[in-house]
């Protein structure tokens, strides 16, 4: 695979590819206005994970109008679009579709006012607080650019729209539904994600791990409950839980190398019903994030040892030691093929200017795009970052004059025009680089 990439680097350094990049600029200019209209529509009409019915219909219609063969409901509401243009590589381009249960407070004229019912029957607001509306708009715009330039390349486009990225199981659902068996098997897989701390007009890349493995765990802490006035005749699981939470923080600082990316977060503590009643048990929910998969067993055993030790110190018998429920390998890390990623960084520099391409450190966030590269097919993948912050706001943040809203914030919103233009330009050039350009 490294030899193939090296050959492609040589071939695509020729004048022909540079001429094709000029054609991309013109094509992006032609489709940018309808792409913006689509973005505004998607932003104002978000749908939650596994409920992307109308979003999927919109994207399916867009692909059909462009000329793709479209299959719907591939793994829930997933879409697979195939565009065949002679012999050549198969390039997968993925977008995610789902929004988050967040009430938008951006103040934009096209902000979401959607209140929807979730699977539990509760009414919840919905917002594209993670930028998936921008991902879909770039994805659609890229499909238009590539088909307009079909005389310049040969190969097959495999454009997939994935549901439930925020749940972490959308990619798995599509793979289990036969994505790599029932459709052309990709030679490469590409995606992008907007960045809340990179200015619009720029892109970022990270060879190797770009997102971490994310595993979830629940810990049930047992005790011996009783009246709040007589704590001396109880074993308080609330106090034990507090001790466990604090002790777990020493794992990162004292048991693992500071050079190893590792984050342990206790995000929920639930137990008890009244202030004067000591409960019999407390439930903790936590996540583990790491890059080195060989650490997983060591982390779990360390957590177990700490929990059991604290329970024993309180006088609990072994049958009341904390119970660990571990959801193994919830979300695999995203490992960007280093050779592919470095090659694409040079393509971005050529298309956008060297000053607009930035090497970024790995994130400890999770992204299920990694599943497409973790199958038996060993497909090289790359997800890159798309700057989305308005220029003036970004400069103000550098001077500590304002804080930038993070992803998942109720105030997050990309700067539409430059973000969309840069995203379509970058992704179109990336795909063309990997196709057989004439």
C-alpha positions, 0 to 999 in steps of 0.5 A: 500500500505504501508503494501504491501511495508513493507512485500516486504522489509521483503521478499526481505531481504532474501538470495534469493534476494541477490543471484539474485543480483549477477546474475544481475551483471553477466547479466549486464556484458554480455550485456554492450558492445551492450548497449554501441553501442546502446547508441553511435547510439542514441546519434549520431541520435537524433530526436526532440519532436513528431518526434521520428520516427526512434528512435521508430523503433530502440527501437521497434526492440530491444524489439521484439528481446528480446521477448516483445509483442510490440505496436507502435504509442501509443500516437504519437510515443509511444511504449508499450512493454509487457513481460508476465512471469506468475502471479505476479506484473506488473512493468512499466519502462519508458524511454523518447525518444526526443532530444532538438534543440541544436547544440552539442559542446561536441567534442566527436567522436560520437557527433550529426551532425544532422540538422533537420526540425521542425514543423515550417519548420525551420532547427534546430540542434538536440542533446540529451542534456538532456540524453534521449539517456542514458535513452533509453540505460539503458531501453533496457539493463534492459529489456535484463537483466530481460528477461535473468533472467526470471527463477528467477521471475514471473510477467509482464514487461510493458516497455514504450518509451515515446515521447515529454517529453521536450514538457511536453505532451508525458505522457499525450498523451500515457495515453489518447491513452489508456495506462492504459486501453489497456495494463496491469495496473501497480502496480508500475511505475519506471523511472530514469533521468541522473544527471549533478552534480552527478558522474557516478557510483552513484544514488540519490533518493528523497522521496516525491516531486522530481520535481515541478509543472510547469505552464505557463502564458502569460501576455499582457501589454497594453498601449497607444503608440506613438512617442518616442520623446513625451513619456509624451503623451503616456502610455508606456507598455515597462516601465509598463512591466519592473515594472511588472517584477521587482514587481513579484520578490517580490512575492517569497521574501515577500508574501510566506513562505521562506520554500515553494519551489516556483520559478517565471521566466519571460523568454520572453518579446516581444513588439515594432518594432523600437527604436523610436516608443512606442508600444501599447502592450508588451507580457510577458511569464513566468513559475511558479514552486512550490510543494504545489498545494494549492498555485496555486490560491494564486500565480495567484491572487497575479500576477493579483493584481500586474499587475492591480495595476501597470496599475492603477498607470499609469492611464490606465482604467480597460479595459486596465489592463493586460490580463493574459492567464493561462495554468492551470496545464501544468505539474504536480509535480512528487511525489515519493511514500515515502515508495517505494522510501525508500525501493528502496534506500536500494536495491540500497545500497545493489547493488551498495554500500551505499557510491554510494547512495545519498539522494537528495533535490527536484528539481524545474525542470519539468518532465511529468513522474508524470502523471503516478502517478496522474491518478485515479489508484493512482499508486505508482511511483519513478524516481531516479537520475543517476550520469553521470559526469566523476569522474575527472571532478566532483572532479575538480568541487568540487575544483572550477577548472572547471564548469560542463555543465548542462542538456540542455547544448551543452557540456553535455555528460554522461561518457558512460561506468560507467553511463550505467553500474550503470543505468542498474544495479540499474533499474534491481535490482529495478524491480526485487525487486518489482517482485515476486522473486523465 
